[in-house]
């Protein structure tokens, strides 16, 4: 990782109809290499010392696998970092054409939400975008091309497994905290994010944005 801006993207929830009413997409933006080194050190401290026993059976820190105590510790420490985080909330109950969510068009819906997110962020400088791999490798190039079509930005997309990047794991924890708040109205985790995270809701726009 050089001194170019690096964004890490991950999600929580699903794009189907059965599991949850919300789908959360979160991106964190890290603007310098030293900040990422500090983030890696924080994760090392969590894994080897603070929560060693809990993480014995896990290769990574994932929102749906770790305790609230660990999440709170991580989020509290993140407030000291020089990073920005943005979460976009997709309220599936507001979608008029629910056949979209019943189909195999998750690829397109994910792209639509992702485009909404980056349209609001408006990054101007070149950056790398590292996405938690959620599609097969043979579709990654198509995904990238479709994203570039809708964005006038200078970025290079990488699809990678989350266990390789603490940045993706950080996005996952934030997205998971957002989802828990919207699903259960439990917001004790969210309060720890207020100093550095921006929340966006596209539930009103979603009905007119999807044309698949």
C-alpha positions as CSV (number, residue, x, y, z in Angstrom):
1,X,0.0,0.0,0.0
2,X,1.5,3.3,-1.1
3,X,0.5,6.9,-0.2
4,X,-2.4,6.8,-2.7
5,X,-5.9,7.1,-1.2
6,X,-7.3,3.6,-0.5
7,X,-11.0,2.8,0.0
8,X,-12.2,-0.5,1.5
9,X,-15.8,-1.6,0.7
10,X,-17.9,-4.2,2.4
11,X,-21.6,-4.9,3.2
12,X,-23.9,-6.2,5.8
13,X,-27.3,-7.7,5.2
14,X,-28.5,-9.2,2.0
15,X,-30.2,-8.3,-1.2
16,X,-32.9,-10.9,-1.0
17,X,-36.3,-10.8,0.6
18,X,-36.1,-13.2,3.5
19,X,-33.3,-12.3,5.9
20,X,-33.5,-8.5,6.6
21,X,-35.2,-5.4,5.5
22,X,-32.0,-3.5,5.1
23,X,-28.8,-3.8,3.1
24,X,-25.8,-1.7,4.2
25,X,-22.8,-0.8,2.1
26,X,-19.9,0.8,3.9
27,X,-16.7,2.3,2.6
28,X,-13.8,3.6,4.7
29,X,-11.3,6.0,3.2
30,X,-7.6,5.9,4.3
31,X,-5.5,8.7,2.9
32,X,-2.0,7.7,3.9
33,X,0.1,4.5,4.4
34,X,1.0,5.3,8.1
35,X,-2.7,5.3,9.1
36,X,-3.1,1.8,7.6
37,X,0.0,0.6,9.4
38,X,-1.6,1.8,12.7
39,X,-4.9,0.1,11.8
40,X,-3.0,-3.2,11.3
41,X,-1.3,-2.7,14.6
42,X,-4.7,-2.2,16.3
43,X,-6.0,-5.5,14.8
44,X,-2.8,-7.3,15.9
45,X,-3.4,-6.0,19.4
46,X,-7.0,-7.2,19.3
47,X,-6.1,-10.7,18.0
48,X,-3.0,-11.4,20.0
49,X,-3.7,-9.7,23.3
50,X,-7.1,-8.2,24.0
51,X,-9.3,-10.9,22.5
52,X,-6.9,-13.7,21.9
53,X,-9.2,-16.4,23.4
54,X,-12.3,-15.3,21.4
55,X,-10.4,-15.1,18.1
56,X,-8.7,-18.5,18.5
57,X,-11.0,-20.1,16.0
58,X,-11.4,-17.2,13.6
59,X,-8.9,-16.0,10.9
60,X,-10.5,-12.6,10.7
61,X,-12.7,-10.2,12.6
62,X,-16.2,-10.4,11.2
63,X,-19.3,-8.6,12.4
64,X,-21.5,-11.7,12.5
65,X,-18.9,-13.8,14.4
66,X,-17.4,-11.6,17.1
67,X,-18.8,-10.3,20.4
68,X,-20.3,-6.9,20.9
69,X,-17.5,-6.3,23.5
70,X,-14.9,-6.7,20.7
71,X,-16.8,-4.5,18.3
72,X,-17.1,-1.7,20.9
73,X,-13.4,-1.9,21.6
74,X,-12.6,-1.6,17.9
75,X,-15.0,1.2,17.2
76,X,-13.9,3.2,20.2
77,X,-10.3,3.0,19.0
78,X,-11.3,3.9,15.4
79,X,-12.4,7.3,16.5
80,X,-8.7,8.2,17.0
81,X,-7.8,7.4,13.4
82,X,-7.6,9.8,10.5
83,X,-10.1,8.1,8.3
84,X,-13.5,8.7,6.9
85,X,-16.4,6.2,6.7
86,X,-19.6,6.3,4.7
87,X,-22.5,4.0,5.0
88,X,-25.5,3.9,2.6
89,X,-28.7,2.2,3.8
90,X,-30.9,0.4,1.3
91,X,-34.4,0.0,2.7
92,X,-35.8,-3.0,0.8
93,X,-39.3,-2.4,2.1
94,X,-39.5,0.7,0.0
95,X,-38.8,-1.0,-3.3
96,X,-41.9,-1.1,-5.5
97,X,-40.6,-3.6,-8.0
98,X,-39.8,-6.5,-5.6
99,X,-39.2,-8.9,-8.5
100,X,-35.8,-7.3,-8.7
101,X,-35.0,-8.7,-5.3
102,X,-36.4,-12.1,-6.2
103,X,-34.3,-12.4,-9.3
104,X,-30.6,-13.1,-9.9
105,X,-29.9,-9.4,-10.5
106,X,-28.0,-8.9,-7.2
107,X,-25.0,-7.9,-9.3
108,X,-26.9,-4.9,-10.8
109,X,-28.6,-3.9,-7.6
110,X,-25.2,-3.9,-5.7
111,X,-23.7,-1.7,-8.5
112,X,-26.6,0.7,-8.3
113,X,-26.2,1.1,-4.5
114,X,-22.5,1.4,-4.9
115,X,-22.9,4.1,-7.6
116,X,-25.2,6.1,-5.2
117,X,-22.6,5.9,-2.5
118,X,-19.7,7.1,-4.6
119,X,-21.8,9.8,-6.3
120,X,-22.3,11.3,-2.8
121,X,-18.7,11.0,-1.7
122,X,-17.3,12.6,-4.8
123,X,-13.6,11.6,-4.5
124,X,-11.5,13.7,-6.8
125,X,-8.0,12.3,-6.4
126,X,-6.9,8.9,-7.8
127,X,-7.5,6.0,-5.4
128,X,-7.6,2.3,-5.1
129,X,-10.8,0.6,-4.2
130,X,-10.6,-2.8,-2.5
131,X,-13.9,-4.7,-2.4
132,X,-14.7,-7.8,-0.4
133,X,-15.0,-10.5,-3.0
134,X,-18.7,-11.4,-3.4
135,X,-18.9,-12.4,-7.0
136,X,-17.1,-15.1,-9.0
137,X,-13.7,-14.1,-10.5
138,X,-15.0,-14.4,-14.1
139,X,-17.5,-11.6,-13.4
140,X,-15.1,-9.2,-11.7
141,X,-14.0,-7.6,-14.9
142,X,-17.6,-7.0,-16.0
143,X,-18.4,-5.5,-12.7
144,X,-15.5,-3.1,-12.9
145,X,-16.4,-2.0,-16.4
146,X,-20.0,-1.3,-15.4
147,X,-18.9,0.7,-12.4
148,X,-16.5,2.8,-14.5
149,X,-19.3,3.6,-17.0
150,X,-21.2,5.4,-14.3
151,X,-18.3,7.1,-12.5
152,X,-16.1,9.9,-13.7
153,X,-13.4,9.0,-11.2
154,X,-9.8,7.8,-11.4
155,X,-9.8,4.6,-9.4
156,X,-8.5,1.0,-9.7
157,X,-10.7,-1.7,-8.4
158,X,-9.4,-4.8,-6.7
159,X,-11.6,-7.7,-5.5
160,X,-10.0,-9.6,-2.6
161,X,-10.9,-11.9,0.3
162,X,-11.6,-10.0,3.5
163,X,-9.2,-12.0,5.6
164,X,-6.3,-10.4,3.6
165,X,-7.3,-6.8,4.5
166,X,-8.0,-5.3,7.9
167,X,-9.5,-2.4,6.0
168,X,-12.3,-4.6,4.6
169,X,-12.8,-6.1,8.1
170,X,-13.2,-2.6,9.5
171,X,-15.8,-1.8,6.9
172,X,-17.6,-5.0,7.8
173,X,-17.7,-4.1,11.5
174,X,-19.1,-0.7,10.7
175,X,-21.7,-2.0,8.3
176,X,-22.7,-4.7,10.8
177,X,-23.2,-2.0,13.5
178,X,-25.4,0.0,11.2
179,X,-27.5,-3.1,10.3
180,X,-28.0,-4.0,13.9
181,X,-29.2,-0.5,14.7
182,X,-31.7,-0.6,11.9
183,X,-32.9,-4.1,12.6
184,X,-33.1,-4.0,16.4
185,X,-33.0,-0.3,17.2
186,X,-30.0,-1.1,19.4
187,X,-27.7,1.8,18.8
188,X,-25.0,1.5,21.5
189,X,-22.5,0.6,18.9
190,X,-23.5,3.4,16.5
191,X,-22.8,6.0,19.1
192,X,-19.2,5.2,18.9
193,X,-19.2,6.0,15.2
194,X,-20.7,9.5,15.2
195,X,-17.4,11.3,15.2
196,X,-16.2,10.0,11.9
197,X,-19.0,8.3,9.9
198,X,-21.5,9.7,7.5
199,X,-24.8,7.9,7.0
200,X,-26.8,8.1,3.8
201,X,-30.3,6.7,3.2
202,X,-31.5,5.9,-0.3
203,X,-34.9,4.4,0.5
204,X,-36.7,7.3,-1.3
205,X,-34.5,7.3,-4.3
206,X,-34.4,3.5,-4.7
207,X,-37.9,3.2,-6.3
208,X,-36.9,5.4,-9.2
209,X,-33.2,4.5,-9.5
210,X,-33.6,0.8,-10.3
211,X,-34.4,0.2,-13.9
212,X,-33.4,-3.4,-14.5
